[in-house]
Amino acid sequence: MTAYKDAALKEAKKVLDFIIKDELTKVEKDTIVSESIENFNKNVNPGWLEYRKSVSTDSAFVEWTDSIDHFCDLYGTEFIDCLGGFGIYTCGHRNPEILKYVQAQLGRYALHSQELVDPLRGYLAKLLAMITPGDLQYAFFTNGGAEAVEMALKLARLATGGRWYISTVGAFHGKSMGAISMGGKGAYREDYIPMIQQVQHVKYGDAKAMEDAIKNLHAVGEKVAGVIIEPVQGEAGVIIPPAGYFKEVRRICDENGVALICDEIQTGMGRCGTMWRCEYEGIVPDIMTYGKAFGGGIMPITGIIARPSMWVDKLIDNPWILGSPTFGGNPLACSAAIATIAYMLENDIPKQAKEKGEYFMKKLEVLQKKYPKVLVTFRGAGLLIAMEFPAAEVGYSVTKGLFQRHVMTAGTLVNAKTVRIEPPAVISYEHIDLVMDKLDEALADTAKEFNLQ
C-alpha cells in the first residue's frame, strides 16, 4: 500500500471503532470533539460552524445519540428538540416502531438490483395514493427535497407543454439549480443568476397577482407550465396565507390549464395538524411534493405524487424521461416510509400536532403579553410555529438563551428575527411545559440585555 492508503485505512479503522463501541473513554470523546471541528474547517466548509442557526457557539457540543424528543452530545448533555431537524422528526428521534422495520429490511436486502421488481416501492406508492387527497395516484420517489421539486417542475412541463413557472416572493423550494430558481429570497439566488429564466415571482397570498401574471404571459404567447407554492411558507417565517387563497389559486390554474404544484415537503405528514396542509385548504393539487418527515426520522426519502392527467403518454412510453435516481425509493427508505405511515395513522400524529400546537400557542400568548417588546408576535399551524422579534439580534439572544438552557431552536430567513418552534409531534406535555419555562427565562434575560422591559 502507498503511504496515503495506509493513513486512510488507519483513520477509517479509528472512526469505525468509535462507531461500534458501546462506551467511549473521556480521551476518545475529547478526540472526537477536537477532530470534528478540525474536519469541518478543513474538509467540509470553513464557514459552516459559524453559520449554524442554532447558535451553538460552544463547538464542544457534538451530537452523538438521540431518542424520541431529545438528543445528547458526546458527554451526555441532553437537549430538548424544538427544531426537529427543520421538520424531519415529526415521529420523533429513532422511533422504535419505525426503526424495527428498517432493521428487519436491512437483514434481508438494503438496495435493489435496479432491474427486478422491488415490492416495497409499489406498496409505498399504493399507500401514498390512499392517504393523499382526491385522485392523486402516481408516485415517484427521490432522495432529497430539492430533487423532488426538480421532478415536479419537469413533470409540469411534460404534462402541459408550458415552459414558464409562477412562484412566490419569500418561497423556499430547495437549493438545486431548478429549485432555487423558484425560490423567492434574493440571498439564496443572487450568486447563481442567470438561472432558469422562465420564472415570475408574485406576492404570496395575493391570488389576483398570480392570475395577472399567468394571463399576461399567455397574452404574449408564453405558456405557463406550473404554479409552485407552499401551503405555509416555512423558511420565510411561517407565513400563513389568507383564508380562501388556495381555492382561488386552484381556480386560476384550472381556468388557465396550469399545473398546481403544492410543495408539502415541510408542511405535510401531519406537521400542520392535518396529514397534508392542502387538505386543510380544501384543494387537490395536480402534483404534490413530500419529504422530511416522510422517512420517519430514520431514512431520507422524498418524492412527488400526481393526478393521472399529469402522467401523459410520453411519460408512460418513456418512463425514464422524468428521471431514474439510483437510490430513489430504495428498500430501506421505503420500509421506513411505510412504517411511518402506519405509525402516524395508528397514533393520529396529525391530531397530536394540532393539539400540542394549540397548547404551545396558548402559552406563547401568555409570554407575549408578559414580554410584548421582545416577543412581538407569534403564529403557527399545528407544530410549525414562529416567534417574531423586533430585530435579528434580539431573536438571536433568545435562541442563545434557550440553547444555554438545553433547548434547541433555530431562526428562519437566514437570521433569527423569526425563530421557529418545530418539535416532534410525540413531544411530551411535560417537556412542552419545561421548554416554555426556559423560554420565559430566556425572554427575561433578553428584555434586560436590550432594555425592553
TORKOL-4160 file (C-alpha; in steps of 0.2 Angstrom, whole numbers, padded with zeros to 4 digits, m for minus):
453
<pt num="1" X="0000" Y="0000" Z="0000"/>
<pt num="2" X="0005" Y="0018" Z="m0003"/>
<pt num="3" X="0008" Y="0029" Z="0012"/>
<pt num="4" X="m0009" Y="0038" Z="0009"/>
<pt num="5" X="m0018" Y="0022" Z="0009"/>
<pt num="6" X="m0010" Y="0016" Z="0025"/>
<pt num="7" X="m0015" Y="0033" Z="0033"/>
<pt num="8" X="m0033" Y="0032" Z="0026"/>
<pt num="9" X="m0036" Y="0014" Z="0032"/>
<pt num="10" X="m0029" Y="0019" Z="0049"/>
<pt num="11" X="m0041" Y="0034" Z="0050"/>
<pt num="12" X="m0056" Y="0024" Z="0044"/>
<pt num="13" X="m0052" Y="0010" Z="0057"/>
<pt num="14" X="m0051" Y="0023" Z="0071"/>
<pt num="15" X="m0068" Y="0030" Z="0066"/>
<pt num="16" X="m0076" Y="0013" Z="0065"/>
<pt num="17" X="m0070" Y="0009" Z="0082"/>
<pt num="18" X="m0079" Y="0024" Z="0089"/>
<pt num="19" X="m0095" Y="0019" Z="0080"/>
<pt num="20" X="m0095" Y="0001" Z="0086"/>
<pt num="21" X="m0091" Y="0004" Z="0104"/>
<pt num="22" X="m0105" Y="0005" Z="0117"/>
<pt num="23" X="m0095" Y="0017" Z="0128"/>
<pt num="24" X="m0081" Y="0029" Z="0124"/>
<pt num="25" X="m0067" Y="0035" Z="0136"/>
<pt num="26" X="m0065" Y="0053" Z="0140"/>
<pt num="27" X="m0050" Y="0054" Z="0130"/>
<pt num="28" X="m0059" Y="0047" Z="0115"/>
<pt num="29" X="m0073" Y="0059" Z="0117"/>
<pt num="30" X="m0061" Y="0074" Z="0118"/>
<pt num="31" X="m0053" Y="0067" Z="0102"/>
<pt num="32" X="m0069" Y="0066" Z="0093"/>
<pt num="33" X="m0073" Y="0084" Z="0098"/>
<pt num="34" X="m0057" Y="0092" Z="0093"/>
<pt num="35" X="m0055" Y="0082" Z="0077"/>
<pt num="36" X="m0073" Y="0085" Z="0072"/>
<pt num="37" X="m0070" Y="0104" Z="0072"/>
<pt num="38" X="m0054" Y="0102" Z="0063"/>
<pt num="39" X="m0063" Y="0091" Z="0050"/>
<pt num="40" X="m0077" Y="0103" Z="0047"/>
<pt num="41" X="m0065" Y="0118" Z="0045"/>
<pt num="42" X="m0053" Y="0109" Z="0034"/>
<pt num="43" X="m0063" Y="0096" Z="0024"/>
<pt num="44" X="m0082" Y="0102" Z="0024"/>
<pt num="45" X="m0083" Y="0121" Z="0024"/>
<pt num="46" X="m0073" Y="0133" Z="0035"/>
<pt num="47" X="m0089" Y="0144" Z="0037"/>
<pt num="48" X="m0101" Y="0130" Z="0042"/>
<pt num="49" X="m0098" Y="0130" Z="0061"/>
<pt num="50" X="m0101" Y="0149" Z="0061"/>
<pt num="51" X="m0117" Y="0148" Z="0051"/>
<pt num="52" X="m0127" Y="0136" Z="0061"/>
<pt num="53" X="m0144" Y="0144" Z="0065"/>
<pt num="54" X="m0145" Y="0135" Z="0082"/>
<pt num="55" X="m0132" Y="0147" Z="0090"/>
<pt num="56" X="m0122" Y="0133" Z="0097"/>
<pt num="57" X="m0107" Y="0144" Z="0098"/>
<pt num="58" X="m0099" Y="0132" Z="0110"/>
<pt num="59" X="m0091" Y="0120" Z="0097"/>
<pt num="60" X="m0089" Y="0107" Z="0111"/>
<pt num="61" X="m0107" Y="0101" Z="0108"/>
<pt num="62" X="m0105" Y="0086" Z="0096"/>
<pt num="63" X="m0121" Y="0077" Z="0093"/>
<pt num="64" X="m0120" Y="0058" Z="0097"/>
<pt num="65" X="m0136" Y="0050" Z="0102"/>
<pt num="66" X="m0155" Y="0054" Z="0101"/>
<pt num="67" X="m0171" Y="0047" Z="0107"/>
<pt num="68" X="m0190" Y="0052" Z="0104"/>
<pt num="69" X="m0190" Y="0071" Z="0108"/>
<pt num="70" X="m0172" Y="0075" Z="0113"/>
<pt num="71" X="m0154" Y="0072" Z="0108"/>
<pt num="72" X="m0137" Y="0071" Z="0118"/>
<pt num="73" X="m0120" Y="0077" Z="0115"/>
<pt num="74" X="m0104" Y="0066" Z="0117"/>
<pt num="75" X="m0104" Y="0070" Z="0136"/>
<pt num="76" X="m0122" Y="0066" Z="0139"/>
<pt num="77" X="m0129" Y="0084" Z="0139"/>
<pt num="78" X="m0147" Y="0082" Z="0134"/>
<pt num="79" X="m0156" Y="0094" Z="0123"/>
<pt num="80" X="m0175" Y="0095" Z="0121"/>
<pt num="81" X="m0178" Y="0096" Z="0102"/>
<pt num="82" X="m0189" Y="0111" Z="0097"/>
<pt num="83" X="m0181" Y="0112" Z="0080"/>
<pt num="84" X="m0185" Y="0094" Z="0074"/>
<pt num="85" X="m0172" Y="0094" Z="0060"/>
<pt num="86" X="m0182" Y="0108" Z="0051"/>
<pt num="87" X="m0197" Y="0095" Z="0050"/>
<pt num="88" X="m0188" Y="0078" Z="0049"/>
<pt num="89" X="m0193" Y="0072" Z="0067"/>
<pt num="90" X="m0212" Y="0073" Z="0067"/>
<pt num="91" X="m0212" Y="0055" Z="0073"/>
<pt num="92" X="m0198" Y="0058" Z="0085"/>
<pt num="93" X="m0179" Y="0053" Z="0085"/>
<pt num="94" X="m0176" Y="0034" Z="0081"/>
<pt num="95" X="m0194" Y="0030" Z="0084"/>
<pt num="96" X="m0193" Y="0011" Z="0089"/>
<pt num="97" X="m0209" Y="0007" Z="0080"/>
<pt num="98" X="m0201" Y="0013" Z="0064"/>
<pt num="99" X="m0183" Y="0008" Z="0067"/>
<pt num="100" X="m0188" Y="m0010" Z="0069"/>
<pt num="101" X="m0194" Y="m0012" Z="0052"/>
<pt num="102" X="m0179" Y="m0004" Z="0044"/>
<pt num="103" X="m0168" Y="m0015" Z="0054"/>
<pt num="104" X="m0178" Y="m0030" Z="0048"/>
<pt num="105" X="m0177" Y="m0025" Z="0030"/>
<pt num="106" X="m0158" Y="m0022" Z="0032"/>
<pt num="107" X="m0157" Y="m0040" Z="0037"/>
<pt num="108" X="m0165" Y="m0045" Z="0020"/>
<pt num="109" X="m0158" Y="m0033" Z="0007"/>
<pt num="110" X="m0153" Y="m0015" Z="0008"/>
<pt num="111" X="m0153" Y="m0008" Z="m0010"/>
<pt num="112" X="m0162" Y="m0015" Z="m0026"/>
<pt num="113" X="m0155" Y="m0023" Z="m0041"/>
<pt num="114" X="m0162" Y="m0009" Z="m0052"/>
<pt num="115" X="m0170" Y="m0022" Z="m0064"/>
<pt num="116" X="m0181" Y="m0034" Z="m0054"/>
<pt num="117" X="m0197" Y="m0028" Z="m0046"/>
<pt num="118" X="m0194" Y="m0020" Z="m0029"/>
<pt num="119" X="m0211" Y="m0024" Z="m0020"/>
<pt num="120" X="m0209" Y="m0011" Z="m0006"/>
<pt num="121" X="m0209" Y="0004" Z="m0019"/>
<pt num="122" X="m0225" Y="m0002" Z="m0026"/>
<pt num="123" X="m0233" Y="m0005" Z="m0009"/>
<pt num="124" X="m0227" Y="0013" Z="m0003"/>
<pt num="125" X="m0234" Y="0021" Z="m0019"/>
<pt num="126" X="m0251" Y="0012" Z="m0016"/>
<pt num="127" X="m0251" Y="0018" Z="0002"/>
<pt num="128" X="m0247" Y="0036" Z="m0003"/>
<pt num="129" X="m0261" Y="0036" Z="m0015"/>
<pt num="130" X="m0273" Y="0030" Z="m0001"/>
<pt num="131" X="m0268" Y="0044" Z="0011"/>
<pt num="132" X="m0267" Y="0059" Z="m0001"/>
<pt num="133" X="m0282" Y="0069" Z="m0006"/>
<pt num="134" X="m0293" Y="0067" Z="m0021"/>
<pt num="135" X="m0286" Y="0057" Z="m0036"/>
<pt num="136" X="m0268" Y="0059" Z="m0033"/>
<pt num="137" X="m0261" Y="0042" Z="m0039"/>
<pt num="138" X="m0244" Y="0041" Z="m0047"/>
<pt num="139" X="m0229" Y="0042" Z="m0036"/>
<pt num="140" X="m0211" Y="0045" Z="m0040"/>
<pt num="141" X="m0198" Y="0043" Z="m0026"/>
<pt num="142" X="m0182" Y="0053" Z="m0024"/>
<pt num="143" X="m0169" Y="0056" Z="m0010"/>
<pt num="144" X="m0169" Y="0075" Z="m0005"/>
<pt num="145" X="m0182" Y="0089" Z="m0006"/>
<pt num="146" X="m0174" Y="0099" Z="m0020"/>
<pt num="147" X="m0173" Y="0083" Z="m0031"/>
<pt num="148" X="m0192" Y="0081" Z="m0028"/>
<pt num="149" X="m0195" Y="0099" Z="m0033"/>
<pt num="150" X="m0185" Y="0096" Z="m0049"/>
<pt num="151" X="m0196" Y="0081" Z="m0053"/>
<pt num="152" X="m0212" Y="0091" Z="m0050"/>
<pt num="153" X="m0205" Y="0105" Z="m0062"/>
<pt num="154" X="m0201" Y="0093" Z="m0075"/>
<pt num="155" X="m0217" Y="0084" Z="m0074"/>
<pt num="156" X="m0227" Y="0100" Z="m0076"/>
<pt num="157" X="m0218" Y="0104" Z="m0092"/>
<pt num="158" X="m0221" Y="0086" Z="m0099"/>
<pt num="159" X="m0239" Y="0087" Z="m0094"/>
<pt num="160" X="m0244" Y="0104" Z="m0100"/>
<pt num="161" X="m0232" Y="0109" Z="m0114"/>
<pt num="162" X="m0229" Y="0125" Z="m0105"/>
<pt num="163" X="m0212" Y="0132" Z="m0101"/>
<pt num="164" X="m0215" Y="0146" Z="m0088"/>
<pt num="165" X="m0217" Y="0144" Z="m0069"/>
<pt num="166" X="m0225" Y="0156" Z="m0056"/>
<pt num="167" X="m0218" Y="0156" Z="m0039"/>
<pt num="168" X="m0220" Y="0167" Z="m0024"/>
<pt num="169" X="m0209" Y="0180" Z="m0015"/>
<pt num="170" X="m0202" Y="0173" Z="0000"/>
<pt num="171" X="m0204" Y="0155" Z="m0006"/>
<pt num="172" X="m0191" Y="0141" Z="m0002"/>
<pt num="173" X="m0191" Y="0125" Z="m0013"/>
<pt num="174" X="m0173" Y="0119" Z="m0011"/>
<pt num="175" X="m0156" Y="0124" Z="m0017"/>
<pt num="176" X="m0153" Y="0114" Z="m0033"/>
<pt num="177" X="m0152" Y="0125" Z="m0049"/>
<pt num="178" X="m0171" Y="0122" Z="m0054"/>
<pt num="179" X="m0177" Y="0123" Z="m0036"/>
<pt num="180" X="m0168" Y="0139" Z="m0032"/>
<pt num="181" X="m0174" Y="0147" Z="m0047"/>
<pt num="182" X="m0191" Y="0145" Z="m0039"/>
<pt num="183" X="m0185" Y="0152" Z="m0023"/>
<pt num="184" X="m0191" Y="0169" Z="m0018"/>
<pt num="185" X="m0177" Y="0176" Z="m0007"/>
<pt num="186" X="m0163" Y="0185" Z="m0016"/>
<pt num="187" X="m0149" Y="0179" Z="m0004"/>
<pt num="188" X="m0151" Y="0161" Z="m0010"/>
<pt num="189" X="m0152" Y="0166" Z="m0028"/>
<pt num="190" X="m0141" Y="0181" Z="m0032"/>
<pt num="191" X="m0125" Y="0171" Z="m0034"/>
<pt num="192" X="m0132" Y="0160" Z="m0047"/>
<pt num="193" X="m0141" Y="0172" Z="m0058"/>
<pt num="194" X="m0145" Y="0169" Z="m0073"/>
<pt num="195" X="m0153" Y="0153" Z="m0069"/>
<pt num="196" X="m0170" Y="0146" Z="m0076"/>
<pt num="197" X="m0176" Y="0162" Z="m0084"/>
<pt num="198" X="m0194" Y="0157" Z="m0087"/>
<pt num="199" X="m0200" Y="0161" Z="m0069"/>
<pt num="200" X="m0210" Y="0175" Z="m0062"/>
<pt num="201" X="m0212" Y="0178" Z="m0043"/>
<pt num="202" X="m0228" Y="0186" Z="m0036"/>
<pt num="203" X="m0233" Y="0191" Z="m0019"/>
<pt num="204" X="m0238" Y="0176" Z="m0008"/>
<pt num="205" X="m0256" Y="0177" Z="m0003"/>
<pt num="206" X="m0261" Y="0188" Z="m0017"/>
<pt num="207" X="m0272" Y="0177" Z="m0030"/>
<pt num="208" X="m0275" Y="0192" Z="m0041"/>
<pt num="209" X="m0256" Y="0195" Z="m0043"/>
<pt num="210" X="m0254" Y="0177" Z="m0048"/>
<pt num="211" X="m0269" Y="0177" Z="m0060"/>
<pt num="212" X="m0262" Y="0193" Z="m0069"/>
<pt num="213" X="m0245" Y="0186" Z="m0071"/>
<pt num="214" X="m0252" Y="0170" Z="m0079"/>
<pt num="215" X="m0264" Y="0180" Z="m0091"/>
<pt num="216" X="m0250" Y="0192" Z="m0096"/>
<pt num="217" X="m0239" Y="0178" Z="m0101"/>
<pt num="218" X="m0252" Y="0169" Z="m0110"/>
<pt num="219" X="m0257" Y="0185" Z="m0119"/>
<pt num="220" X="m0239" Y="0187" Z="m0126"/>
<pt num="221" X="m0239" Y="0169" Z="m0131"/>
<pt num="222" X="m0229" Y="0162" Z="m0117"/>
<pt num="223" X="m0237" Y="0146" Z="m0109"/>
<pt num="224" X="m0236" Y="0143" Z="m0091"/>
<pt num="225" X="m0232" Y="0125" Z="m0085"/>
<pt num="226" X="m0235" Y="0127" Z="m0067"/>
<pt num="227" X="m0238" Y="0136" Z="m0051"/>
<pt num="228" X="m0227" Y="0130" Z="m0037"/>
<pt num="229" X="m0232" Y="0136" Z="m0019"/>
<pt num="230" X="m0230" Y="0131" Z="m0001"/>
<pt num="231" X="m0246" Y="0129" Z="0009"/>
<pt num="232" X="m0237" Y="0138" Z="0023"/>
<pt num="233" X="m0221" Y="0147" Z="0019"/>
<pt num="234" X="m0209" Y="0139" Z="0031"/>
<pt num="235" X="m0192" Y="0147" Z="0028"/>
<pt num="236" X="m0200" Y="0164" Z="0025"/>
<pt num="237" X="m0205" Y="0164" Z="0043"/>
<pt num="238" X="m0221" Y="0153" Z="0044"/>
<pt num="239" X="m0231" Y="0164" Z="0034"/>
<pt num="240" X="m0249" Y="0158" Z="0033"/>
<pt num="241" X="m0260" Y="0163" Z="0018"/>
<pt num="242" X="m0277" Y="0171" Z="0020"/>
<pt num="243" X="m0292" Y="0161" Z="0020"/>
<pt num="244" X="m0298" Y="0156" Z="0003"/>
<pt num="245" X="m0282" Y="0159" Z="m0006"/>
<pt num="246" X="m0278" Y="0141" Z="m0011"/>
<pt num="247" X="m0296" Y="0139" Z="m0018"/>
<pt num="248" X="m0293" Y="0154" Z="m0028"/>
<pt num="249" X="m0276" Y="0148" Z="m0034"/>
<pt num="250" X="m0284" Y="0131" Z="m0039"/>
<pt num="251" X="m0297" Y="0140" Z="m0049"/>
<pt num="252" X="m0285" Y="0151" Z="m0058"/>
<pt num="253" X="m0274" Y="0136" Z="m0063"/>
<pt num="254" X="m0289" Y="0126" Z="m0069"/>
<pt num="255" X="m0296" Y="0140" Z="m0080"/>
<pt num="256" X="m0278" Y="0143" Z="m0087"/>
<pt num="257" X="m0273" Y="0125" Z="m0090"/>
<pt num="258" X="m0259" Y="0127" Z="m0077"/>
<pt num="259" X="m0252" Y="0113" Z="m0066"/>
<pt num="260" X="m0254" Y="0117" Z="m0047"/>
<pt num="261" X="m0238" Y="0110" Z="m0038"/>
<pt num="262" X="m0240" Y="0110" Z="m0019"/>
<pt num="263" X="m0224" Y="0109" Z="m0010"/>
<pt num="264" X="m0228" Y="0099" Z="0006"/>
<pt num="265" X="m0210" Y="0094" Z="0010"/>
<pt num="266" X="m0211" Y="0103" Z="0027"/>
<pt num="267" X="m0230" Y="0105" Z="0029"/>
<pt num="268" X="m0235" Y="0088" Z="0025"/>
<pt num="269" X="m0235" Y="0071" Z="0035"/>
<pt num="270" X="m0245" Y="0079" Z="0050"/>
<pt num="271" X="m0234" Y="0093" Z="0054"/>
<pt num="272" X="m0248" Y="0107" Z="0052"/>
<pt num="273" X="m0262" Y="0097" Z="0061"/>
<pt num="274" X="m0269" Y="0088" Z="0046"/>
<pt num="275" X="m0260" Y="0074" Z="0036"/>
<pt num="276" X="m0257" Y="0087" Z="0022"/>
<pt num="277" X="m0260" Y="0105" Z="0023"/>
<pt num="278" X="m0268" Y="0106" Z="0006"/>
<pt num="279" X="m0282" Y="0096" Z="0015"/>
<pt num="280" X="m0285" Y="0110" Z="0027"/>
<pt num="281" X="m0286" Y="0122" Z="0012"/>
<pt num="282" X="m0299" Y="0111" Z="0004"/>
<pt num="283" X="m0290" Y="0108" Z="m0013"/>
<pt num="284" X="m0281" Y="0094" Z="m0023"/>
<pt num="285" X="m0265" Y="0099" Z="m0031"/>
<pt num="286" X="m0260" Y="0092" Z="m0048"/>
<pt num="287" X="m0243" Y="0087" Z="m0041"/>
<pt num="288" X="m0238" Y="0087" Z="m0023"/>
<pt num="289" X="m0220" Y="0085" Z="m0016"/>
<pt num="290" X="m0217" Y="0077" Z="0001"/>
<pt num="291" X="m0201" Y="0073" Z="0011"/>
<pt num="292" X="m0193" Y="0077" Z="0028"/>
<pt num="293" X="m0204" Y="0068" Z="0040"/>
<pt num="294" X="m0209" Y="0055" Z="0026"/>
<pt num="295" X="m0195" Y="0044" Z="0031"/>
<pt num="296" X="m0199" Y="0044" Z="0050"/>
<pt num="297" X="m0183" Y="0052" Z="0055"/>
<pt num="298" X="m0174" Y="0036" Z="0051"/>
<pt num="299" X="m0171" Y="0036" Z="0032"/>
<pt num="300" X="m0170" Y="0050" Z="0019"/>
<pt num="301" X="m0184" Y="0048" Z="0006"/>
<pt num="302" X="m0194" Y="0062" Z="m0004"/>
<pt num="303" X="m0204" Y="0062" Z="m0020"/>
<pt num="304" X="m0219" Y="0068" Z="m0029"/>
<pt num="305" X="m0237" Y="0061" Z="m0032"/>
<pt num="306" X="m0248" Y="0067" Z="m0046"/>
<pt num="307" X="m0265" Y="0065" Z="m0053"/>
<pt num="308" X="m0267" Y="0053" Z="m0068"/>
<pt num="309" X="m0269" Y="0068" Z="m0080"/>
<pt num="310" X="m0251" Y="0073" Z="m0077"/>
<pt num="311" X="m0245" Y="0055" Z="m0082"/>
<pt num="312" X="m0246" Y="0059" Z="m0100"/>
<pt num="313" X="m0242" Y="0045" Z="m0114"/>
<pt num="314" X="m0225" Y="0052" Z="m0117"/>
<pt num="315" X="m0220" Y="0048" Z="m0099"/>
<pt num="316" X="m0228" Y="0031" Z="m0100"/>
<pt num="317" X="m0220" Y="0027" Z="m0116"/>
<pt num="318" X="m0203" Y="0033" Z="m0110"/>
<pt num="319" X="m0203" Y="0030" Z="m0091"/>
<pt num="320" X="m0185" Y="0036" Z="m0089"/>
<pt num="321" X="m0188" Y="0053" Z="m0096"/>
<pt num="322" X="m0194" Y="0060" Z="m0079"/>
<pt num="323" X="m0179" Y="0053" Z="m0070"/>
<pt num="324" X="m0171" Y="0037" Z="m0064"/>
<pt num="325" X="m0162" Y="0041" Z="m0047"/>
<pt num="326" X="m0151" Y="0026" Z="m0042"/>
<pt num="327" X="m0156" Y="0027" Z="m0024"/>
<pt num="328" X="m0174" Y="0034" Z="m0026"/>
<pt num="329" X="m0187" Y="0023" Z="m0017"/>
<pt num="330" X="m0174" Y="0010" Z="m0011"/>
<pt num="331" X="m0180" Y="m0004" Z="0000"/>
<pt num="332" X="m0173" Y="0003" Z="0017"/>
<pt num="333" X="m0181" Y="0020" Z="0014"/>
<pt num="334" X="m0197" Y="0013" Z="0008"/>
<pt num="335" X="m0198" Y="0002" Z="0024"/>
<pt num="336" X="m0196" Y="0017" Z="0034"/>
<pt num="337" X="m0209" Y="0027" Z="0025"/>
<pt num="338" X="m0222" Y="0013" Z="0026"/>
<pt num="339" X="m0219" Y="0011" Z="0045"/>
<pt num="340" X="m0220" Y="0030" Z="0047"/>
<pt num="341" X="m0237" Y="0030" Z="0038"/>
<pt num="342" X="m0243" Y="0016" Z="0049"/>
<pt num="343" X="m0237" Y="0024" Z="0065"/>
<pt num="344" X="m0245" Y="0041" Z="0060"/>
<pt num="345" X="m0262" Y="0033" Z="0056"/>
<pt num="346" X="m0262" Y="0022" Z="0072"/>
<pt num="347" X="m0256" Y="0036" Z="0084"/>
<pt num="348" X="m0265" Y="0050" Z="0075"/>
<pt num="349" X="m0250" Y="0061" Z="0073"/>
<pt num="350" X="m0259" Y="0075" Z="0064"/>
<pt num="351" X="m0271" Y="0076" Z="0079"/>
<pt num="352" X="m0256" Y="0076" Z="0091"/>
<pt num="353" X="m0248" Y="0090" Z="0081"/>
<pt num="354" X="m0264" Y="0100" Z="0081"/>
<pt num="355" X="m0267" Y="0099" Z="0099"/>
<pt num="356" X="m0249" Y="0101" Z="0105"/>
<pt num="357" X="m0248" Y="0116" Z="0093"/>
<pt num="358" X="m0263" Y="0124" Z="0101"/>
<pt num="359" X="m0255" Y="0121" Z="0118"/>
<pt num="360" X="m0239" Y="0129" Z="0113"/>
<pt num="361" X="m0249" Y="0144" Z="0106"/>
<pt num="362" X="m0259" Y="0147" Z="0122"/>
<pt num="363" X="m0243" Y="0148" Z="0132"/>
<pt num="364" X="m0235" Y="0159" Z="0119"/>
<pt num="365" X="m0250" Y="0171" Z="0121"/>
<pt num="366" X="m0246" Y="0172" Z="0140"/>
<pt num="367" X="m0227" Y="0176" Z="0136"/>
<pt num="368" X="m0231" Y="0188" Z="0123"/>
<pt num="369" X="m0242" Y="0198" Z="0135"/>
<pt num="370" X="m0228" Y="0197" Z="0148"/>
<pt num="371" X="m0214" Y="0202" Z="0136"/>
<pt num="372" X="m0223" Y="0212" Z="0122"/>
<pt num="373" X="m0207" Y="0222" Z="0117"/>
<pt num="374" X="m0197" Y="0206" Z="0115"/>
<pt num="375" X="m0209" Y="0194" Z="0108"/>
<pt num="376" X="m0218" Y="0205" Z="0095"/>
<pt num="377" X="m0229" Y="0192" Z="0088"/>
<pt num="378" X="m0231" Y="0173" Z="0085"/>
<pt num="379" X="m0241" Y="0162" Z="0073"/>
<pt num="380" X="m0242" Y="0144" Z="0068"/>
<pt num="381" X="m0251" Y="0129" Z="0061"/>
<pt num="382" X="m0250" Y="0114" Z="0071"/>
<pt num="383" X="m0232" Y="0111" Z="0076"/>
<pt num="384" X="m0225" Y="0123" Z="0063"/>
<pt num="385" X="m0224" Y="0139" Z="0074"/>
<pt num="386" X="m0214" Y="0155" Z="0073"/>
<pt num="387" X="m0209" Y="0168" Z="0086"/>
<pt num="388" X="m0206" Y="0185" Z="0079"/>
<pt num="389" X="m0194" Y="0198" Z="0087"/>
<pt num="390" X="m0191" Y="0216" Z="0084"/>
<pt num="391" X="m0173" Y="0213" Z="0077"/>
<pt num="392" X="m0162" Y="0198" Z="0072"/>
<pt num="393" X="m0150" Y="0201" Z="0087"/>
<pt num="394" X="m0165" Y="0201" Z="0099"/>
<pt num="395" X="m0171" Y="0184" Z="0092"/>
<pt num="396" X="m0153" Y="0178" Z="0092"/>
<pt num="397" X="m0151" Y="0182" Z="0111"/>
<pt num="398" X="m0167" Y="0172" Z="0114"/>
<pt num="399" X="m0161" Y="0157" Z="0104"/>
<pt num="400" X="m0144" Y="0158" Z="0113"/>
<pt num="401" X="m0153" Y="0159" Z="0130"/>
<pt num="402" X="m0163" Y="0143" Z="0125"/>
<pt num="403" X="m0148" Y="0134" Z="0119"/>
<pt num="404" X="m0139" Y="0138" Z="0135"/>
<pt num="405" X="m0154" Y="0130" Z="0144"/>
<pt num="406" X="m0153" Y="0115" Z="0133"/>
<pt num="407" X="m0167" Y="0118" Z="0121"/>
<pt num="408" X="m0164" Y="0118" Z="0103"/>
<pt num="409" X="m0172" Y="0130" Z="0091"/>
<pt num="410" X="m0166" Y="0140" Z="0076"/>
<pt num="411" X="m0170" Y="0155" Z="0065"/>
<pt num="412" X="m0178" Y="0157" Z="0048"/>
<pt num="413" X="m0174" Y="0169" Z="0034"/>
<pt num="414" X="m0155" Y="0166" Z="0037"/>
<pt num="415" X="m0156" Y="0175" Z="0053"/>
<pt num="416" X="m0165" Y="0175" Z="0070"/>
<pt num="417" X="m0178" Y="0189" Z="0068"/>
<pt num="418" X="m0191" Y="0175" Z="0066"/>
<pt num="419" X="m0187" Y="0159" Z="0076"/>
<pt num="420" X="m0196" Y="0143" Z="0073"/>
<pt num="421" X="m0203" Y="0130" Z="0086"/>
<pt num="422" X="m0205" Y="0114" Z="0076"/>
<pt num="423" X="m0203" Y="0099" Z="0089"/>
<pt num="424" X="m0208" Y="0081" Z="0086"/>
<pt num="425" X="m0227" Y="0078" Z="0087"/>
<pt num="426" X="m0223" Y="0065" Z="0100"/>
<pt num="427" X="m0215" Y="0078" Z="0112"/>
<pt num="428" X="m0222" Y="0076" Z="0130"/>
<pt num="429" X="m0233" Y="0089" Z="0138"/>
<pt num="430" X="m0221" Y="0089" Z="0152"/>
<pt num="431" X="m0207" Y="0094" Z="0140"/>
<pt num="432" X="m0218" Y="0107" Z="0132"/>
<pt num="433" X="m0220" Y="0115" Z="0150"/>
<pt num="434" X="m0202" Y="0114" Z="0153"/>
<pt num="435" X="m0197" Y="0122" Z="0136"/>
<pt num="436" X="m0210" Y="0136" Z="0140"/>
<pt num="437" X="m0202" Y="0139" Z="0157"/>
<pt num="438" X="m0185" Y="0140" Z="0149"/>
<pt num="439" X="m0192" Y="0152" Z="0136"/>
<pt num="440" X="m0199" Y="0163" Z="0150"/>
<pt num="441" X="m0181" Y="0164" Z="0157"/>
<pt num="442" X="m0173" Y="0167" Z="0140"/>
<pt num="443" X="m0186" Y="0181" Z="0136"/>
<pt num="444" X="m0182" Y="0189" Z="0153"/>
<pt num="445" X="m0164" Y="0189" Z="0150"/>
<pt num="446" X="m0166" Y="0197" Z="0133"/>
<pt num="447" X="m0178" Y="0210" Z="0140"/>
<pt num="448" X="m0164" Y="0216" Z="0152"/>
<pt num="449" X="m0150" Y="0214" Z="0139"/>
<pt num="450" X="m0159" Y="0226" Z="0126"/>
<pt num="451" X="m0168" Y="0236" Z="0139"/>
<pt num="452" X="m0185" Y="0230" Z="0133"/>
<pt num="453" X="m0194" Y="0228" Z="0149"/>
